[in-house]
Amino acid sequence: MLLLNSCAESDATNASENAAEYYAVHSFFKKEVDSLQHNNPIVQKTVGKDDDQETKVMHIKDWKAELGAFLSIDLSKAAYQDMYEVDSTAQQIIYTAKSDEVDIQSLSIDFDAAGQLSAMKVVRNESNFLYQNKEQLSYVRGKEYSIFKEQHILLLGTNKYQIVSNFNTK
C-alpha cells in the first residue's frame, strides 16, 4: 500500500511539473493590466482595416479589454498539454506547435538581464469550414504592442485588421 501511494504521489508531482513548464503568460498580462490601469499611460494608437487607418493619442479606459487577445494566451490549459516543442535559454523561451491543429502556432518570450519578460510574439491560426483567422501579436513591455489579423470568411472574403500602439514616454 505504501508503494502504491508513493507512485501515485510521484505521478501527481510529475504531472504538475509538466503543466508548470509553460511560462505563465496569462498571469503576466493580468499584472500588466493592473499596472497599466493604475498608471494610465498615454498611447499613440493606430487602428486599421484593410487600407484605411486612423491614429489617435489617448488614454485607454479598459486595459483588460484592450489586451484581451494577450490575456487569452494560456499554454497551461489541458488542451495544450504536450503540444509544443520548447527551446529555451536564459534570455528566451520559444514554444513551437507540433501540429497545425493547435491555434497558437508559436510563442516567443524574451527576457531582460534581470529575468523579467521584456517582449513577446505570438502567431495564432484558427480555421474551420466557414472562416480562417491568422493573427500575429507582439508586446514590448513599456514600449508598444500590436495585433495584425487577417480574416477570411466564406462568401464574404478577406479582411485585414491592425492595431499598433506606442506608449508615450512624455
C-alpha positions in Angstrom: 0.0 0.0 0.0 2.8 2.4 0.8 4.5 1.7 -2.5 1.3 2.4 -4.4 0.8 5.8 -2.6 4.4 6.8 -3.3 4.0 6.0 -7.0 0.7 8.0 -7.2 2.4 11.0 -5.4 5.3 10.8 -7.9 2.9 10.8 -10.9 1.0 13.8 -9.5 4.2 15.7 -8.9 5.4 14.9 -12.5 2.0 16.0 -14.0 2.1 19.3 -12.1 5.7 19.9 -13.1 4.8 19.3 -16.8 1.9 21.7 -16.6 4.1 24.3 -14.9 6.8 24.1 -17.6 4.9 26.7 -19.7 5.6 30.3 -18.9 2.6 31.9 -17.2 1.7 34.5 -19.9 -1.8 34.9 -18.6 -0.5 35.8 -15.1 2.0 38.3 -16.6 -0.7 40.1 -18.5 -3.1 40.2 -15.6 -0.3 42.1 -13.7 0.4 44.3 -16.7 -3.3 45.2 -17.0 -3.4 46.1 -13.3 -0.3 48.2 -13.7 -1.4 50.0 -16.8 -4.9 50.6 -15.4 -3.2 52.2 -12.3 -0.6 54.2 -14.2 -3.0 55.3 -17.0 -0.3 55.9 -19.7 -0.9 57.9 -22.8 -0.7 55.8 -26.0 -0.5 56.6 -29.7 -2.9 54.1 -31.2 -3.3 53.3 -34.9 -6.2 51.2 -35.9 -6.7 49.9 -39.4 -8.9 47.8 -41.6 -7.6 46.9 -45.0 -6.2 50.1 -46.4 -7.9 52.5 -44.0 -6.1 53.7 -40.9 -6.8 56.2 -38.1 -4.3 57.3 -35.4 -5.2 58.9 -32.1 -3.3 59.9 -28.9 -5.3 58.7 -26.0 -5.7 57.1 -22.5 -7.0 53.6 -22.6 -10.0 53.3 -20.3 -10.2 49.5 -20.1 -6.8 47.7 -20.3 -8.4 44.3 -19.7 -10.4 44.7 -23.0 -7.5 46.4 -24.8 -5.1 43.5 -24.1 -7.8 40.8 -24.2 -6.0 38.9 -27.1 -2.9 38.7 -24.9 -4.8 37.7 -21.8 -6.3 34.8 -23.7 -2.9 33.1 -24.2 -2.6 30.3 -21.6 -0.5 27.3 -22.6 -1.1 25.7 -19.3 -4.6 24.6 -20.4 -5.1 20.9 -20.7 -5.8 21.2 -24.4 -2.2 22.3 -24.9 -0.6 19.5 -22.9 2.4 18.1 -24.8 1.5 20.1 -27.9 4.7 22.2 -28.1 8.4 21.8 -28.7 10.2 24.1 -26.2 13.6 25.7 -26.9 14.9 28.0 -24.1 17.9 29.9 -22.9 18.2 32.4 -20.0 17.1 35.2 -22.4 14.4 33.5 -24.4 11.8 30.7 -24.5 10.3 29.6 -27.8 7.2 27.4 -28.0 6.5 25.8 -31.4 3.4 23.8 -32.1 3.9 20.2 -33.0 0.7 20.2 -35.1 -1.2 22.6 -37.4 -4.3 21.8 -35.4 -3.3 23.9 -32.5 -4.4 27.5 -32.6 -1.3 29.0 -31.1 1.4 28.0 -33.6 4.3 29.8 -31.9 5.1 31.8 -28.8 8.4 33.6 -28.3 9.2 35.3 -25.0 12.3 37.4 -24.4 13.7 38.3 -21.0 15.9 41.2 -19.9 19.1 40.8 -17.8 17.0 40.8 -14.6 15.0 37.8 -15.9 11.8 39.9 -16.5 9.7 39.5 -19.6 10.7 42.2 -22.0 9.0 41.2 -25.2 6.6 38.5 -26.6 5.5 37.4 -30.0 2.6 35.1 -30.8 1.4 33.5 -34.1 -2.2 32.2 -33.8 -4.2 30.5 -36.5 -7.8 29.3 -36.3 -9.9 27.8 -39.1 -12.9 25.7 -39.8 -15.1 25.3 -43.0 -16.6 28.8 -42.6 -13.6 31.0 -41.7 -9.8 31.3 -41.3 -8.1 33.7 -38.9 -4.4 34.4 -38.9 -3.2 36.6 -36.1 0.2 38.0 -35.0 0.5 39.6 -31.6 3.6 41.5 -30.3 4.2 43.1 -27.0 7.3 45.0 -25.9 6.9 45.9 -22.3 6.7 49.6 -21.6 7.1 50.5 -25.3 4.5 49.1 -27.7 2.0 46.4 -28.6 0.5 45.3 -31.9 -2.1 42.9 -33.3 -2.2 42.1 -37.0 -5.1 39.9 -38.1 -6.2 38.5 -41.5 -9.7 37.0 -41.5 -11.2 35.1 -44.4 -14.9 34.3 -44.2 -16.5 32.0 -46.7 -18.7 34.0 -49.1 -17.6 37.4 -47.5 -14.0 37.5 -48.5 -10.8 38.6 -46.7 -10.3 41.5 -44.3 -7.1 42.7 -42.7 -7.0 44.4 -39.3 -4.2 46.0 -37.4 -3.7 47.7 -34.1 -0.4 49.3 -33.3 0.0 51.2 -30.0 3.1 53.0 -28.7 3.4 54.1 -25.1 4.0 57.8 -24.9 7.0 58.4 -22.6 6.3 62.1 -22.1 
